C-alpha cells in the first residue's frame, strides 16, 4: 500500500528535497514507497555541514544502487556522504583501522571480521535501542541480533552489527511447465519433497541436478546442502556450536546431516548423470538440465544468484521459478533460512553517522534499495510491492517468514576448514567415502589449527 505524508512534514521534506531532485532516482511522492517514514526522518534530523564516510565491498552496480539511496539521506539532512568500494575491502579496512584512518561506517560482507575488530575495541556499539529495533522489526529478529553481537574488547558482549541487504540460499529451482506437464505440486515440507523425489523416479524421470565443481573451490555447493540440512534436523543452537567447533565436526548430529545430503546426492536414480557425476559437474552448468527437453532433472537446490547461469533469456517467474527448501513437518524447528548478508558497523562514531544508521532502519531507505534490484530484507515494515521483480518479492517474503536465520556456516569456520577441508571432504564423500570418515578427517584438520 502506498503511504503519503501530510502537514508540516511535507513542508520540511519539500524544502530539503527541492535543491536535490535532479539527484534522486525516484520522484517525490511516486512509487510504492513509505514516503511518510522518509518525511518523519527528515523532520527530525539536520546534519548540515557534517560528513559521513563509508567503505565496503560493493562495486558497480551495487555501489550505484547504494549511492542512489544515500542521496535521499543527503537531501533530508544536509549531510555529505562518501562511499568508497573496494574489491580488497577486508584487507583495507584492517589497514585503515590500525592506521587511525577508519571511515565512519564499514560494510562487512560477513560477521567474522566485524567480530574480530569489535574484540579489539575498534567498533562502536550500536546500543540497546538499535538492538531492540532489530528484535521488533526483523523477521527472526533474535537471529539477526545474535549475528551482530560480539565481545567488546573483553568487557562483555555488545550489539555492533546491523544487517542491511541479505542473500538467500534455502531455495529449490524448477521449471513450472515441467511440473505442470507431469502433474507435480510444489512441496511444502521435507517429507513431501522426498516423496516427490521418489515419485519422479517412479515416473521414469530424474529428480535432481547437483554439481560441486568450482575450480579450486570445488565442493562448496555441498557445504550449503549440509548447512541447510543441519538447520532442518537440529536446533539452531546445535548449528551454532558446530560452526565454532564446540560441537565436534564428527559428532552424530553432523554426520547425520551429511548423510541426509548423501540420500539425495549419492543415489544414482536421484541425480542427473548418476552420483558419479556430482563432483565433476560444474555448479554453473548443473542447473541447465532443468531446461532440457525432456528435462534431465526437475529440481536444483541453489542460492538466489543461480539464474545468472540459466540459459539466456530465461525469465524467473515464468520460465523458471523457485520454492523454499522446506523444513520437516514432524520436527519442531520452524522455518529456518540459510543465507548471508552485509553488516553495517560503526568504525568512527559521529552524530551524522548515528543518524545514517537510523535512516537505514526506515522502510523508505530499504524500499529504495529493493526497487533497484539485488537487495533483500527481513524488515517486516517495508512495502513488498517496492521490489524490482516478482521473484525478489517472493524471496523477500521467504525471509519475512523465517523463524530462524543463520549465516553460511562454512564462512563462520576457520578458512582452513570452511574453505578447505569441508570442501574437499564433501568431494571425498560423494566419491564414495563414508560420512563418518569424512567428518573425522575434517575434525582432524580443525584440531591441527587450534
Long-range contacts (C-beta under 8 A, 24 or more apart in sequence): 1-383, 1-385, 2-31, 2-32, 2-33, 2-383, 3-33, 3-34, 3-35, 3-36, 3-37, 3-383, 4-29, 4-35, 4-36, 5-35, 5-36, 5-38, 5-39, 5-40, 8-43, 9-36, 9-39, 9-40, 9-42, 9-43, 10-39, 12-39, 12-42, 12-43, 13-38, 13-39, 13-42, 13-43, 13-76, 16-42, 16-75, 16-76, 16-77, 16-78, 17-75, 17-76, 19-75, 20-71, 20-74, 20-75, 23-71, 23-75, 24-68, 24-71, 24-72, 24-75, 25-68, 25-71, 25-368, 25-372, 26-368, 26-371, 31-371, 31-386, 32-367, 32-371, 32-383, 32-385, 32-386, 33-363, 33-364, 33-367, 33-368, 33-371, 33-383, 33-386, 34-362, 34-363, 34-364, 34-367, 34-381, 34-382, 34-383, 35-364, 37-362, 37-363, 37-364, 38-72, 38-76, 38-362, 38-364, 38-365, 40-362, 41-76, 41-358, 41-359, 41-362, 41-364, 42-75, 42-76, 42-77, 45-76, 45-77, 45-355, 45-358, 45-359, 46-77, 46-78, 47-77, 47-78, 47-79, 47-351, 47-352, 47-355, 48-77, 48-78, 48-79, 49-78, 50-78, 50-79, 50-80, 50-350, 50-351, 50-352, 51-79, 51-80, 51-81, 51-82, 51-352, 52-79, 52-80, 52-81, 52-82, 52-104, 52-105, 52-350, 52-352, 52-353, 52-356, 53-81, 53-82, 53-84, 53-103, 53-104, 53-105, 53-348, 54-81, 54-82, 54-83, 54-84, 54-103, 54-104, 54-105, 54-106, 54-107, 55-83, 55-84, 55-85, 55-86, 55-89, 55-92, 55-93, 55-96, 55-103, 55-105, 55-106, 55-107, 56-83, 56-84, 56-85, 56-86, 56-89, 56-106, 56-107, 56-108, 56-109, 56-342, 57-85, 57-86, 57-87, 57-89, 57-90, 57-107, 57-109, 57-342, 58-83, 58-85, 58-107, 58-342, 59-85, 59-86, 59-87, 60-85, 61-374, 62-374, 65-369, 65-372, 65-373, 65-374, 65-375, 66-369, 68-368, 68-372, 69-365, 69-368, 69-369, 72-364, 72-365, 72-368, 73-355, 73-356, 73-359, 73-365, 76-359, 77-352, 77-355, 77-359, 79-352, 79-355, 79-356, 81-356, 93-117, 93-347, 96-347, 97-122, 97-347, 102-347, 102-348, 103-347, 103-348, 104-346, 104-347, 104-348, 104-349, 104-350, 104-352, 104-353, 104-356, 105-344, 105-345, 105-346, 105-347, 105-348, 105-353, 105-356, 105-357, 106-344, 106-345, 106-347, 107-164, 107-342, 107-343, 107-344, 108-161, 108-342, 108-343, 108-344, 108-345, 109-340, 109-342, 110-340, 110-343, 110-407, 110-408, 110-411, 110-412, 111-147, 111-148, 111-150, 111-161, 111-343, 111-407, 111-412, 112-411, 112-412, 114-148, 114-150, 114-160, 114-161, 114-343, 114-345, 115-150, 115-151, 115-160, 117-345, 117-347, 118-150, 118-151, 118-152, 118-153, 118-158, 118-160, 118-345, 119-150, 119-151, 119-152, 119-153, 119-154, 120-153, 121-152, 121-153, 122-347, 123-150, 123-160, 123-345, 123-346, 123-347, 124-160, 124-346, 124-347, 124-348, 124-349, 125-152, 125-158, 125-159, 125-160, 126-159, 126-160, 126-161, 126-162, 126-345, 126-346, 126-357, 127-159, 128-159, 130-159, 130-162, 130-357, 130-361, 131-159, 133-361, 134-159, 134-162, 137-361, 137-379, 137-380, 137-381, 138-163, 138-378, 138-379, 138-380, 139-378, 139-380, 139-399, 139-400, 139-401, 139-402, 139-403, 139-405, 140-337, 140-378, 140-402, 140-403, 140-404, 140-405, 143-236, 143-402, 143-404, 143-405, 143-406, 144-378, 144-405, 146-240, 147-343, 147-405, 147-407, 148-343, 148-345, 160-345, 160-346, 161-343, 161-344, 161-345, 162-343, 162-344, 162-345, 162-357, 162-360, 162-361, 163-341, 163-342, 163-343, 163-344, 163-378, 164-341, 164-342, 164-343, 164-344, 164-360, 164-366, 164-377, 165-341, 165-342, 165-369, 165-375, 165-376, 165-377, 166-339, 166-340, 166-341, 166-376, 166-377, 166-378, 166-399, 166-405, 167-303, 167-304, 167-305, 167-339, 167-340, 167-341, 167-376, 168-303, 168-304, 168-337, 168-339, 168-376, 168-395, 168-398, 168-399, 169-224, 169-227, 169-228, 169-302, 169-303, 169-304, 169-337, 169-338, 169-339, 169-340, 169-408, 170-228, 170-324, 170-325, 170-336, 170-337, 170-338, 170-339, 170-398, 171-301, 171-302, 171-303, 171-304, 171-322, 171-323, 171-324, 171-325, 171-395, 171-398, 172-299, 172-300, 172-301, 172-322, 172-323, 172-324, 172-325, 173-287, 173-290, 173-299, 173-300, 173-301, 173-302, 173-306, 173-307, 173-320, 173-321, 173-322, 174-290, 174-298, 174-299, 174-300, 174-320, 174-321, 174-322, 174-323, 175-290, 175-291, 175-295, 175-298, 175-319, 175-320, 175-321, 176-318, 176-320, 176-321, 177-319, 178-290, 178-295, 178-298, 179-298, 182-298, 184-298, 186-323, 187-323, 187-326, 188-326, 189-326, 189-327, 189-328, 189-329, 190-232, 190-326, 190-327, 190-328, 190-329, 191-328, 191-329, 191-330, 192-326, 192-329, 193-325, 193-326, 197-264, 197-270, 197-299, 200-298, 201-269, 201-270, 205-294, 205-295, 205-297, 205-298, 206-269, 206-270, 206-271, 206-272, 206-289, 206-295, 206-296, 206-297, 206-298, 207-270, 207-297, 207-298, 207-299, 208-264, 208-265, 208-270, 208-271, 208-272, 208-297, 208-298, 208-299, 208-300, 208-301, 209-271, 209-272, 209-281, 209-286, 209-287, 209-288, 209-289, 209-290, 209-296, 209-297, 209-299, 209-300, 210-264, 210-265, 210-271, 210-272, 210-278, 210-281, 210-286, 210-300, 210-301, 211-277, 211-278, 211-281, 211-282, 211-283, 211-284, 211-285, 211-286, 212-278, 212-279, 212-281, 212-283, 212-426, 212-427, 212-430, 213-279, 213-280, 213-281, 213-282, 213-283, 213-285, 214-282, 214-283, 217-419, 217-423, 218-279, 218-423, 218-427, 219-279, 219-422, 219-423, 219-424, 219-425, 219-426, 219-427, 220-283, 220-410, 220-419, 220-423, 221-283, 221-286, 221-302, 222-261, 222-265, 222-423, 222-426, 222-427, 222-429, 222-430, 223-408, 223-409, 223-410, 223-418, 223-422, 223-423, 223-426, 224-301, 224-302, 224-303, 224-338, 224-408, 224-410, 225-261, 225-264, 225-265, 225-301, 226-254, 226-257, 226-258, 226-260, 226-261, 226-426, 227-338, 227-406, 227-408, 227-409, 227-410, 228-301, 228-325, 228-336, 228-338, 229-257, 229-260, 229-261, 230-254, 230-257, 230-409, 231-327, 231-333, 231-336, 231-338, 231-404, 231-406, 232-260, 232-327, 232-328, 232-331, 232-333, 232-336, 233-257, 233-260, 233-328, 233-331, 233-333, 234-333, 235-333, 236-336, 236-404, 236-406, 239-406, 239-409, 240-406, 242-409, 243-409, 243-412, 243-413, 244-412, 245-413, 245-443, 245-446, 248-443, 249-417, 249-439, 249-442, 249-443, 249-446, 250-436, 250-439, 250-440, 250-442, 250-443, 251-439, 254-439, 255-435, 255-436, 255-439, 258-429, 258-435, 258-438, 258-439, 259-435, 261-426, 261-429, 262-429, 262-430, 262-435, 265-430, 266-429, 266-430, 271-297, 272-296, 272-297, 275-430, 278-430, 279-427, 279-430, 279-431, 284-309, 285-309, 290-320, 291-319, 291-320, 301-325, 303-339, 304-376, 304-395, 307-391, 316-389, 316-391, 317-389, 317-390, 317-391, 321-391, 322-391, 322-394, 322-395, 324-398, 324-401, 333-404, 334-402, 334-403, 334-404, 335-401, 335-402, 335-403, 335-404, 336-402, 336-403, 336-404, 336-405, 336-406, 337-398, 337-399, 337-402, 337-404, 337-405, 337-406, 338-405, 338-406, 338-408, 339-399, 339-405, 339-406, 339-407, 339-408, 340-407, 340-408, 340-411, 341-407, 370-396, 378-402, 378-405, 413-446, 414-446, 414-449, 416-445, 416-446, 416-448, 416-449, 417-442, 417-445, 417-446, 417-449, 420-445, 421-445, 421-446
